[in-house]
Amino acid sequence: MTSAHDSISPARSSELGLQGRTAMIVGASRGLGRAIALGFARAGASVIAVARSALSAQDLAQADGAIRAEIADASVATAPAALLGRHR
């Protein structure tokens, strides 16, 4: 099965302009969020993967060394600001 992580070729990754940038992906533990986190990491971004499940977030961080896991519920009003504050 091909995922979004597999579809970004090394030649195209530089075209995305993510090299040396940081991206925070909310809902990163599965589905589209996971594919985006892996794709951004492959394109050279440092990724902060936010998930509600510790196990899922840690699994994602182990999949790619450019991904740091954060456990949070983004539906809580104060969570996004707290996450950004920790990673500035």
Backbone torsions as a table, in degrees:
resi	resn	phi	psi	omega
1	MET	NA	133.9	179.4
2	THR	-93.1	134.9	177.2
3	SER	-114.0	172.7	176.8
4	ALA	-61.8	-30.4	178.5
5	HIS	-61.7	-37.1	-178.6
6	ASP	-80.0	-20.3	-170.9
7	SER	-85.9	-11.3	178.2
8	ILE	-93.9	108.4	-178.8
9	SER	-74.4	153.0	177.9
10	PRO	-55.8	-34.3	179.7
11	ALA	-65.8	-37.0	-178.4
12	ARG	-84.1	-21.1	-175.3
13	SER	-60.2	-33.8	179.4
14	SER	-70.5	-24.7	179.1
15	GLU	-67.9	-22.6	-176.7
16	LEU	-76.8	-16.4	178.6
17	GLY	70.7	26.2	-177.4
18	LEU	-99.2	-7.6	-179.1
19	GLN	-57.4	123.9	178.4
20	GLY	78.9	2.1	179.2
21	ARG	-96.3	162.3	176.2
22	THR	-116.2	133.5	178.3
23	ALA	-124.5	134.8	174.2
24	MET	-104.8	119.3	-178.7
25	ILE	-110.3	117.8	178.9
26	VAL	-93.0	140.2	-177.0
27	GLY	76.8	34.7	-170.9
28	ALA	-86.3	-0.5	-173.6
29	SER	-78.5	-19.8	-179.5
30	ARG	-158.7	169.9	175.6
31	GLY	59.4	-138.0	-176.5
32	LEU	-62.3	-40.4	178.9
33	GLY	-60.8	-41.7	178.0
34	ARG	-64.4	-44.4	180.0
35	ALA	-62.3	-40.8	179.0
36	ILE	-65.5	-45.3	179.9
37	ALA	-59.5	-46.5	179.4
38	LEU	-66.0	-40.5	179.0
39	GLY	-64.9	-43.2	178.2
40	PHE	-63.8	-41.5	178.9
41	ALA	-62.5	-42.7	179.5
42	ARG	-65.6	-29.3	179.3
43	ALA	-82.5	1.5	173.6
44	GLY	106.4	0.4	179.7
45	ALA	-81.7	151.5	167.7
46	SER	-86.9	123.4	-171.5
47	VAL	-112.0	131.9	170.8
48	ILE	-104.0	108.7	-176.5
49	ALA	-95.4	116.1	-178.0
50	VAL	-101.2	127.2	179.0
51	ALA	-145.6	157.7	177.2
52	ARG	-81.1	-25.0	-176.8
53	SER	-98.9	122.6	179.2
54	ALA	-61.5	-43.2	-178.2
55	LEU	-62.6	-44.5	179.9
56	SER	-65.4	-42.3	-179.3
57	ALA	-66.3	-41.9	179.8
58	GLN	-66.9	-37.4	176.7
59	ASP	-60.7	-41.6	179.0
60	LEU	-65.7	-42.5	179.0
61	ALA	-63.5	-34.4	178.0
62	GLN	-72.8	-23.6	-179.5
63	ALA	-71.1	-27.4	-179.2
64	ASP	-151.4	126.9	-177.1
65	GLY	-65.5	-15.2	179.3
66	ALA	-84.6	-0.2	-176.6
67	ILE	-106.5	127.5	173.8
68	ARG	-107.9	133.8	-177.4
69	ALA	-90.6	139.4	172.9
70	GLU	-130.7	134.6	178.3
71	ILE	-101.3	118.1	179.8
72	ALA	-164.6	157.3	174.0
73	ASP	-107.1	104.4	-175.0
74	ALA	-66.5	-11.7	178.2
75	SER	-78.8	-12.8	174.6
76	VAL	-78.2	126.6	-170.7
77	ALA	-53.7	-34.9	-176.1
78	THR	-88.6	-10.0	-174.1
79	ALA	-63.6	-48.7	-178.2
80	PRO	-59.9	-43.4	-180.0
81	ALA	-65.1	-39.5	178.7
82	ALA	-64.7	-40.6	178.1
83	LEU	-64.1	-45.1	179.2
84	LEU	-63.5	-38.2	178.9
85	GLY	-62.1	-34.4	-179.5
86	ARG	-76.3	-18.3	-173.7
87	HIS	-118.5	21.1	177.5
88	ARG	-87.2	NA	NA
